[in-house]
Amino acid sequence: MTAPIQVAYLGPIYSYSYLASLEHFGDSADFVPVTTIAAVFDAMRLGHANYGVVPLENSTDGRIVDTLNILASVDIEISAEINYAIHHNLIANCELSDIREVHSKPQALSQCRNWLDSNLPEVLVYGASSSTEAAQMITTVDMVRDGRFPAAIASRAAAEHFGIAIIAESIQDRANNLTRFAVLGSHRHSPTGDDKTLLLLELDHCPGSLADVMSVFKIEDINLTWIESFPSPDAASEYVFFIEFEGHRRDEAVQRAIASLSLQSRAVRLLGTYPRAMVTGVPAI
């Protein structure tokens, strides 16, 4: 019998990282929760997991700094992406009018800021290490004081697991709130005809260096899908660039582009080639 694959993710269970991992790998995998993004990379580096799942960017809050900081420094490839729809729910075992405070992960609170200001303008808001931790915390008896109850912002799965009622569904400020996750792993996909490739570029710190390398993509008729500047881990006041574009690493145009970029850059690192992912995590209607 074959042992199940080990997947490290930013836990705990019922976090959005867990739900995205479950959607991608299915329930036959062995999911290993860790407490930080860095710990996901460590699990991969030490051989404790076959794959790791880390958030890469959110459509509301933008890039995930911790992930990009480590990607810029370690030699680990991305083998897939997961586009997971994030639907935040206000959960509590009381009526909306009885809520005195709301707990969740800071990112979740940020993504629901307008809804909270409009519907619970006077409640206190507290950060937690995860939305799942917040859900578990509000179930304790000592959180209820003077007939006023705590609430949490968390996934539907977390609410169902802890037996907490959903007071308001999908309260995120953007209806299409989406987190893109990177699947860390050495598996390399064959071309599908709808692939993307991600590079890390280190450029000379001089006028026009970024514009020069951008012309390479125009010459090869390659469409960019994401570009992100990030402080260089090796030089103060300088930046590296994450550049994602359409195409597979085996495509002739992509190979020519990488060769040209190598001549115009201090360093080019291929972070991965992976199929374009459809959006998952959309609740059934």
C-alpha positions in Angstrom: 0.0 0.0 0.0 1.2 3.5 -0.7 1.4 6.0 2.2 -0.7 9.1 1.8 1.1 12.3 0.7 1.9 14.7 3.5 0.7 18.3 3.1 1.9 21.0 5.4 -0.4 24.0 5.7 -0.9 27.1 7.8 -3.2 25.7 10.5 -5.2 25.0 12.4 -7.8 22.8 10.9 -10.8 24.6 9.3 -8.6 27.6 8.5 -8.9 28.8 4.9 -5.4 27.4 4.2 -6.8 24.0 5.3 -9.9 24.3 3.2 -7.9 25.3 0.1 -5.5 22.4 0.7 -8.4 20.0 1.1 -10.0 21.2 -2.1 -6.8 20.7 -4.0 -5.5 17.4 -2.7 -8.7 15.7 -1.5 -9.4 13.9 1.7 -6.9 11.1 1.0 -3.9 13.3 1.9 -2.4 13.6 5.3 -2.7 17.2 6.3 -0.1 18.6 8.7 -1.0 21.9 10.4 1.8 24.3 11.4 1.6 27.6 13.1 3.5 29.9 10.7 4.2 30.3 7.0 7.9 29.9 7.7 7.1 26.5 9.3 5.4 25.3 6.1 8.7 26.0 4.3 10.7 24.3 7.1 8.5 21.2 6.8 9.3 21.1 3.1 13.0 21.8 3.6 13.4 19.1 6.3 11.5 16.5 4.3 8.5 16.4 6.8 6.0 17.0 4.0 5.7 16.2 0.3 3.9 19.5 -0.4 3.3 22.8 1.4 0.4 25.2 0.9 1.0 28.9 1.6 -1.0 32.1 0.8 0.5 34.1 -2.0 -1.8 37.1 -2.4 -5.3 38.2 -1.5 -7.6 40.2 -3.8 -8.4 42.6 -1.0 -5.2 42.9 1.0 -2.7 42.2 -1.7 0.6 40.3 -1.4 1.4 38.1 1.6 4.7 39.5 2.8 5.8 36.5 4.8 5.5 34.2 1.8 7.3 36.5 -0.6 10.1 37.1 1.9 10.9 33.4 2.2 10.4 32.7 -1.6 13.0 35.3 -2.3 15.5 33.6 0.0 15.1 29.8 -0.4 15.4 27.3 -3.2 11.9 25.8 -3.2 9.7 25.5 -6.3 6.0 26.1 -6.8 4.2 23.2 -8.4 0.6 24.5 -8.5 -1.7 27.4 -7.6 -5.0 27.3 -5.8 -7.5 30.2 -6.2 -9.8 29.9 -3.3 -12.9 32.1 -2.8 -12.9 33.4 0.8 -16.3 33.8 2.3 -16.2 35.2 5.8 -19.1 34.6 8.2 -20.0 36.3 11.4 -20.7 33.5 13.9 -22.0 33.7 17.4 -24.5 31.9 19.7 -26.6 35.0 20.2 -28.5 37.7 18.3 -26.7 40.4 16.4 -27.8 43.0 18.9 -26.2 41.1 21.8 -22.7 41.0 20.3 -20.2 43.0 22.3 -16.9 42.1 20.6 -15.6 40.4 17.4 -12.6 38.1 17.2 -10.7 36.9 14.1 -7.4 36.8 12.3 -6.3 40.4 11.4 -6.6 39.7 7.7 -10.2 38.6 8.1 -11.1 41.6 10.1 -9.5 43.8 7.5 -11.5 42.2 4.7 -14.7 42.8 6.6 -14.0 46.3 7.8 -16.8 48.1 6.0 -19.4 45.5 7.1 -18.3 45.8 10.7 -18.4 49.6 10.6 -21.9 49.6 9.1 -23.5 46.8 11.2 -21.5 46.7 14.5 -19.9 50.2 14.7 -19.5 50.2 18.5 -18.2 46.7 19.2 -14.7 45.9 20.2 -12.5 44.1 17.6 -9.7 41.7 18.7 -7.1 39.9 16.6 -6.5 36.2 16.9 -3.8 33.9 15.5 -6.4 32.3 13.2 -10.1 32.5 12.4 -10.4 28.9 13.7 -8.8 29.9 17.0 -11.3 32.8 17.3 -14.2 30.4 16.6 -13.1 28.0 19.3 -12.4 30.8 21.8 -15.9 32.3 21.7 -17.4 28.9 22.8 -15.9 29.3 26.3 -18.3 30.2 29.1 -16.2 33.0 30.6 -16.3 35.0 27.3 -20.0 35.8 28.1 -20.4 38.8 30.4 -23.5 40.7 31.5 -25.6 39.0 28.8 -23.3 40.2 26.1 -21.7 37.7 23.8 -18.5 37.5 21.7 -18.6 36.7 18.0 -16.0 35.5 15.5 -15.4 35.9 11.8 -14.6 32.4 10.4 -15.4 29.8 7.8 -18.7 27.9 7.6 -16.7 24.7 8.3 -15.3 26.2 11.6 -18.8 27.3 12.6 -20.2 23.8 12.0 -17.4 22.1 13.7 -17.7 24.1 17.0 -21.5 24.2 16.9 -21.8 28.0 16.4 -24.6 29.7 14.6 -23.9 31.8 11.5 -25.4 35.2 12.2 -24.4 36.8 8.8 -23.0 35.1 5.7 -20.4 36.3 3.3 -19.7 39.6 5.1 -16.4 40.3 3.3 -16.4 43.7 1.7 -15.6 42.4 -1.7 -18.0 39.7 -3.1 -15.2 38.2 -5.1 -12.7 38.1 -2.2 -10.1 35.6 -3.3 -6.9 34.2 -1.9 -4.3 32.7 -4.2 -2.3 29.9 -2.6 1.0 28.5 -3.8 1.6 24.8 -3.6 5.2 24.1 -2.8 6.6 20.9 -4.2 9.0 19.4 -6.7 6.4 17.9 -9.0 6.6 19.3 -12.5 3.5 19.4 -14.7 3.6 18.7 -18.4 2.2 21.5 -20.6 -1.6 21.8 -20.5 -2.0 24.6 -23.0 -3.0 27.0 -20.2 0.0 27.3 -17.9 1.8 30.1 -16.0 5.5 30.5 -15.1 6.9 32.5 -12.2 10.3 34.0 -12.1 12.3 35.9 -9.5 14.5 38.6 -11.1 17.4 40.5 -9.5 18.2 43.6 -11.6 21.0 46.1 -11.7 20.1 49.2 -9.6 20.1 51.7 -12.4 17.7 53.7 -14.5 15.7 51.7 -17.1 16.7 48.2 -15.9 13.1 47.1 -15.3 11.9 48.7 -18.5 14.6 46.9 -20.5 13.6 43.5 -19.2 9.9 44.2 -19.8 10.6 44.6 -23.5 11.6 40.9 -23.6 8.0 39.8 -22.9 6.7 42.1 -25.7 9.2 40.8 -28.2 8.2 37.2 -27.4 4.5 38.1 -27.3 4.2 36.8 -23.7 1.4 38.2 -21.5 2.2 39.1 -17.9 -0.3 38.0 -15.2 1.4 39.3 -12.1 4.4 41.5 -11.2 5.4 42.4 -7.6 8.4 44.3 -6.5 9.9 43.2 -3.1 12.8 44.5 -1.0 15.9 42.5 -1.8 17.0 40.2 1.1 20.6 40.9 0.2 20.9 44.7 -0.5 19.4 47.7 1.3 17.2 50.0 -0.8 17.1 47.6 -3.7 14.3 45.3 -5.0 13.8 42.0 -6.6 10.8 41.3 -8.9 8.4 38.4 -8.9 7.1 38.2 -12.5 4.4 35.7 -13.5 3.4 35.2 -17.1 1.4 32.9 -19.4 3.3 29.9 -20.8 5.1 26.8 -19.8 8.8 26.5 -19.1 9.1 24.1 -22.1 7.6 26.6 -24.5 10.1 27.9 -27.0 9.0 31.5 -26.5 9.4 31.1 -22.7 12.8 29.6 -23.0 14.0 32.4 -25.3 12.6 35.0 -22.9 14.4 33.4 -19.9 17.6 33.3 -21.9 17.3 37.0 -22.8 16.4 37.9 -19.2 19.5 36.1 -18.0 21.7 38.3 -20.1 20.0 41.5 -18.8 19.7 40.6 -15.1 22.0 40.0 -12.2 20.1 36.8 -11.5 17.1 34.9 -12.8 15.5 32.1 -10.7 12.6 30.0 -12.0 10.2 29.5 -9.2 7.8 27.2 -11.0 5.5 26.4 -13.9 1.9 25.3 -13.1 -1.5 25.1 -14.7 -3.8 28.1 -14.4 -6.2 27.3 -11.6 -10.0 27.7 -11.6 -11.7 29.4 -8.6 -12.7 26.9 -6.0 -14.4 27.3 -2.6 -17.6 28.9 -4.0 -20.5 27.9 -1.8 -23.3 25.9 -3.4 -26.4 27.8 -4.2 
